[in-house]
Amino acid sequence: MMMGMTIFTFVHVLISLAGIVSGLIVLFGLFAGKRLDGWTAFFLVTTVATSVTGFMFPYHGFTPGIGVGIGFDGSAGGRDPRTLST
């Protein structure tokens, strides 16, 4: 089981890094006044995938990381999650 969890953690980190890098690309595109629809979609997909895989880790009880994850995922900044792509 440990080897499987190590691979899962590695994949989770890769997805997270892809989300961070694509988010920075989108941010710099915004600063430049350019719409980067493909990068924005990739950012949203990797961000959601990071959240989903983060909740798949085994845990015991409530942790601060879970609280933060629920806070961000549940509220989506006070917006309906379906409106993230608009």
N, C-alpha and C positions, 0 to 999 in steps of 0.2 A: 504494500500500500504506500510506503514511503516514496518509492520511485514514481508512482503515478501522481502523487501530490507534488513532487518536485517538478515534474513536467507541467502539471496544471498551473503551478505558481509561475513557472517560466512563461507560459503562454499568456497568463493574466498580465504579467509585467510587460511583455511585448505589446499586447493590445493597449495597455495604459500609455506606454511610450509613444505608440503610433497616434494615440489621441492627443497627447501633449504636443507632439511635433506638428500635427495637422492643425491643431488649435492655434499655434504660433503663426503658421502660414496664413491662416484665415485672418488673424489679428493684424498682421502686417499688410495683408490685402485691404483690410478696412482702412488702415492708416493711409494707404495709397489711393483710396477711393475706388477700388476695383472689387467687383463681385466675383467671388471664386466659388461658384455653386457646387462644383464637384468636390472641392476640398471641404466645403461646409458640410456636405452630405457625409463624406468620409469621417469628419470629426464627430458628427452626431452619432453615426453608427458605432464608432470605436468607443465613444463615451458611454453609450448605453451598454455595449458589450462589456466594458470595464465594470460597470455597476452590477450587471447580471452575474458575471463570473466572480466578483467580489463577495456576493451573497452565497455563493456555492461552496465557500471554504467551510470546513467543519469548525464549529465553535461551541463553547459551553457557556451559556448564559448571555447576558447583555453586555456588550463592550462599547467603549467610546466610538470605535470605528463603525460599529453597526448604527449607533445613534446618529452619527454624521451622515452615513449613507442613507438612512431612512429620511433624514431631514432634507437632504438634497433631492433624493429620488421622489419622495412623497410630495414635495411642494413644487418642485421645478421652478424655484424662484417666485412662488406665488402664482404661477401660470399653470394652465391646463397642459399636461405633457404632450397632448396631441398638437399643440400650437408651436412646439419647438421648431418645426420645419418651416414655419411661415415667417 
